[in-house]
Amino acid sequence: MWRRAKAHLDRARASLTDPEDDALGLFDEFRDHNELGLALDQMSDVAEAQRAPRAVWKELSAAAVVMGLGEADAVQGGAVRRINEHLARAGDWEELRQLLNEWDPIGVYDPATDFPPDEYDCLYAPLMRLLVQGADTASVVDFLERELSGHFGLDPRPSRPEQFAARLLQWIRGNGNASGGEGSQSA
């Protein structure tokens, strides 16, 4: 049982937005000393701070199940509740994908068929990391321009990365609308 729980915790750690986060030191210590309930609790704190993707919450939930922990648990019940809540609403990554596809700086996304849904997957983790770490507009614009010119081989100006960066910052602060609307730009 403990080996399976550790495997779920390790997969959760590897799926974080920033798996090198300094806050993981305490998690590692708990995990290494087989204090897996405490490790689960610590990992849920780190995952919450990083606005972790759904995959992290699924692994944490699986670890809790393997350890026999539920929301009524006297010690880890709060962590299990938090994990379940985040799992139920872990849509940030899907929303970021939707925002990138709506922006569609290379002009290949077809909203009628949702094809290709993964064209901008290479941007997700570094972009989410920037946003979660509180990057300013200039830093987000710089990242988008570098990716458009370096990775996609495009002139970034026609896709208006400064407008998209502003939209992303509004979204990450909870004031945005991920379903299109104002600010949506296509190349």
N, C-alpha and C positions, 0 to 999 in steps of 0.2 A: 504494500500500500504506500509506504513512504517513498519508495523509488518512483512509483507512478506519479505521486504528488509532486516530487522534485522535478520530474520531467515536464510536467505542465507548467510549473513555476519557471523553469529554465526557458521553455518556449515563449512564455509571456515576456520574459526579460529580453529575449532576442528580437521580439516583435515591437518593442517600444520605439517611439519616435527618436529617442536618444538613448540607446542601450549603454552608453558610456557616462550617463548622468552620475555626478558625484553622490547624489542622494541614494544611489544603489549600494553604497558601502555597507549600510546597516542591513539591508536585505541580504547581501552576500554573507554577512556574519551570521545572521539568523539561519539562513539556509545551510551553511557549512556546519552549524552546530545542531542540525535537525530540529530547530525551533520553527517548524514549518507554518504553524498558525501565525506566529509573529512575522515570519517572512511574507506570508500572504497579506497580512495587514499592511506591512511596509510597502509591498509592491503595489497595493491598491492606492496608497498615498501618492507614490511616484507616478503611476499610470494616470491618476486624476490630474496631477499637476501638468503632465505632458499632453493632456487630451488624447490619450492613447487610442489607437484604432481598435475596432471591434475584435480583432484576433486576440489582443491582449486580454480583454475582458472575458472572452470565451475560455481561454486557457486558465484564467484565475477562477472562473466559475467551475471548470472541470476539476481543478485542484481542490476546491472547497468540497465538492461532491465526493471525491476520492477520500478526503480526510473526514468525511461524515459531518461537516460543519453546515449549519443552517442559520437562518436569520434569528432564530431563537437562542442560539448558542450564547452562553453567558459571557464569554471572553471575545470571540471573534464574530459574534452576530452582527455588530456594526459594520465590519469590513465586508461580510457576506451581503448585507443589505446594499451597501454602496456598490459592490460588484454587480449585483442584480439590477440596480437602477441604471448603472452605466451600460450594462449589456443591453438593456431595453431601449436606450436612447443613443447608442454609439453610432450616430449617423454623421459625425463630423467628417469622416473620411469620404463617405459617399457624397456628402454635400460639396466637399472640396473637388471631388471628381466631376460633379455636375457643373460647378462653377468654371473649372478649366475647360470642360467640353463646350459650355456655352460661349466662353471667350473665344475658343478655337482659333488660336493665332496662325495656324498653318492651313486652315480652311478645309479640313477633311471630315469633320464631324457632321453626321446627319441625324438631327433630333427625331425625325420620324421613325428611324430604324434603330437608334442608339448605336450606330456603327461609325467608326470603331470606338468602343467604350473605353479602351485602355491606352489610347494614343499618348496621353500625358502622364501615365503612371510613373515615369522616370522623375517627374517633378514633385510628386506627393510628399515623400518623406522629407526632403530638404526644405520644401516650401512650408510644410506644417511645422517643422522645427523652427524656422525663422519666425513664423507667426506666433507660435506658443511662447517663444523666448522674448516676445515683445519688440520685434524689429520695427524700425520706423519705415515710413513710406520710401525714403531714398534707398534703404537696404533692400527692400522687396523689389523695387524697380530695378536696381542693379542686378539682383539675382535673375529676374525675368529677362532682362536684356542680354545678360551673359548666356543664358540657356537658349534663347531664341537665336542669337548669332552663332554661338559656339556649337551647340548640340544640334539645332535644327537648320543652321546655315541660312537664317533669314535676317533681313533688316528688321529690327524690332519696332521701328517707328509706326508703320501702318497699323499695328495691332494695339497701339496705345497702352503700353505697359503701365504708365503712370495712373491711368484711369482704373485699370484692372487692379493694381496694387491698392489703390484707395478702397475699392470695393472689397478686396480681401480683408483689409484691416477693419473695415466696418463689419464684415461678417464675423470675423474672429472675436470681435468685442460684443457680439450678440445683437447687433443692430441691423444686420444685413438680411437680405431675402435671397435665399439660395435658389429660388425657383425662377430665376430670370428677372425680367423687369429692368428697371433703370440701371444703366452701367454695363449691360451686357454688350460685348463688342465681338465682332467677327472680323477676320482678315479678309 
